[in-house]
Amino acid sequence: MRACIWVMTSLLLVSCGSKQEPAKSAVNCTKMGAKTGVEGAKTGVKTGVEGVKTFGKAVGGYVEGGSDEAKRQWREGKEETKRTAHEGADETKHEAKAPDCP
C-alpha cells in the first residue's frame, strides 16, 4: 500500500513538474496526477498479465516440444509483453500531458 501511495505521489509531482507552466488550479493538477497514476497502474497490471501468459506459454511449450519450443514461446511472449508495456507507457504519457494541467 505504501508503494502505491509513493507511486501516486511521484506521478503527481512528475505531472506538475517545474518544466511546465504553473497549473491552472491545484484541483485540476491533482485530478490530472490521479488520472496519470491510474493509467500507470493499468499499465502495470496489463504488463504483469502478459508476463504471466508468457510464462505459461513457455511452460506449455516445454511440455509439448521441449526446451526449443519453450524458448520460442518465451521469445514470442516477451515481444508481446514489451509491446503491451510500450502501449501502456504511451497512454500514461498522454494522460500526463493532458490539458488539465498545462
VEXDREN-2710 file (C-alpha; in Angstrom, 1 decimal):
% VEXDREN-2710
k/r/px/py/pz
1/MET/0.0/0.0/0.0
2/ARG/2.8/2.4/0.8
3/ALA/4.4/1.7/-2.5
4/CYS/1.1/2.6/-4.3
5/ILE/1.0/5.9/-2.4
6/TRP/4.6/6.6/-3.3
7/VAL/3.9/5.9/-7.0
8/MET/0.9/8.1/-7.0
9/THR/2.8/10.9/-5.3
10/SER/5.7/10.6/-7.7
11/LEU/3.4/10.7/-10.7
12/LEU/1.6/13.7/-9.3
13/LEU/5.0/15.5/-8.8
14/VAL/6.1/14.5/-12.3
15/SER/2.9/15.5/-13.9
16/CYS/3.1/19.0/-12.4
17/GLY/6.9/19.4/-12.6
18/SER/8.7/22.7/-12.8
19/LYS/9.4/22.3/-16.6
20/GLN/5.8/23.2/-17.3
21/GLU/3.9/26.4/-16.8
22/PRO/2.0/26.8/-13.5
23/ALA/-1.1/24.7/-13.2
24/LYS/-4.5/26.3/-13.9
25/SER/-5.5/25.2/-10.4
26/ALA/-4.3/22.8/-7.8
27/VAL/-7.6/20.8/-8.1
28/ASN/-7.1/20.3/-11.9
29/CYS/-3.4/19.4/-11.3
30/THR/-4.4/16.8/-8.6
31/LYS/-7.1/15.3/-10.9
32/MET/-4.6/15.0/-13.7
33/GLY/-2.0/13.4/-11.4
34/ALA/-4.6/10.9/-10.2
35/LYS/-5.5/10.1/-13.8
36/THR/-1.9/9.6/-14.7
37/GLY/-1.4/7.4/-11.7
38/VAL/-4.4/5.2/-12.6
39/GLU/-3.2/4.9/-16.2
40/GLY/0.2/3.8/-14.8
41/ALA/-1.4/1.3/-12.6
42/LYS/-3.4/-0.1/-15.5
43/THR/-0.2/-0.4/-17.5
44/GLY/1.5/-2.3/-14.7
45/VAL/-1.4/-4.7/-14.4
46/LYS/-1.7/-5.3/-18.2
47/THR/2.1/-5.9/-18.4
48/GLY/2.0/-8.2/-15.5
49/VAL/-0.8/-10.3/-17.0
50/GLU/1.2/-10.5/-20.3
51/GLY/4.2/-11.7/-18.3
52/VAL/2.2/-14.4/-16.6
53/LYS/0.8/-15.5/-20.0
54/THR/4.4/-15.6/-21.4
55/PHE/5.5/-17.9/-18.5
56/GLY/2.5/-20.2/-19.0
57/LYS/3.1/-20.4/-22.8
58/ALA/6.8/-21.2/-22.2
59/VAL/5.9/-24.0/-19.7
60/GLY/3.3/-25.3/-22.2
61/GLY/5.9/-25.2/-25.0
62/TYR/8.4/-27.1/-22.8
63/VAL/5.8/-29.8/-22.1
64/GLU/4.8/-30.1/-25.7
65/GLY/8.0/-29.6/-27.6
66/GLY/10.9/-29.5/-25.2
67/SER/13.3/-26.7/-24.5
68/ASP/13.5/-25.4/-28.1
69/GLU/9.7/-24.9/-28.2
70/ALA/9.8/-23.3/-24.7
71/LYS/12.4/-20.8/-25.9
72/ARG/10.4/-20.0/-29.0
73/GLN/7.2/-19.4/-26.9
74/TRP/9.2/-17.3/-24.5
75/ARG/10.6/-15.0/-27.2
76/GLU/7.1/-14.5/-28.7
77/GLY/5.6/-13.8/-25.3
78/LYS/8.5/-11.4/-24.4
79/GLU/7.8/-9.4/-27.5
80/GLU/4.1/-9.2/-26.8
81/THR/4.8/-8.2/-23.2
82/LYS/7.2/-5.5/-24.4
83/ARG/4.6/-4.2/-26.9
84/THR/1.9/-4.1/-24.2
85/ALA/4.3/-2.2/-21.9
86/HIS/5.1/0.4/-24.6
87/GLU/1.5/0.9/-25.4
88/GLY/0.7/1.5/-21.8
89/ALA/3.6/3.9/-21.4
90/ASP/2.3/5.9/-24.3
91/GLU/-1.2/6.1/-22.7
92/THR/0.4/7.1/-19.4
93/LYS/2.4/9.9/-21.1
94/HIS/-0.7/11.0/-22.9
95/GLU/-2.5/11.4/-19.6
96/ALA/0.4/13.2/-18.1
97/LYS/0.3/15.8/-20.9
98/ALA/-3.5/16.3/-20.7
99/PRO/-4.5/20.0/-20.9
100/ASP/-5.9/20.0/-17.4
101/CYS/-2.5/20.9/-16.0
102/PRO/-0.5/22.8/-18.7
END
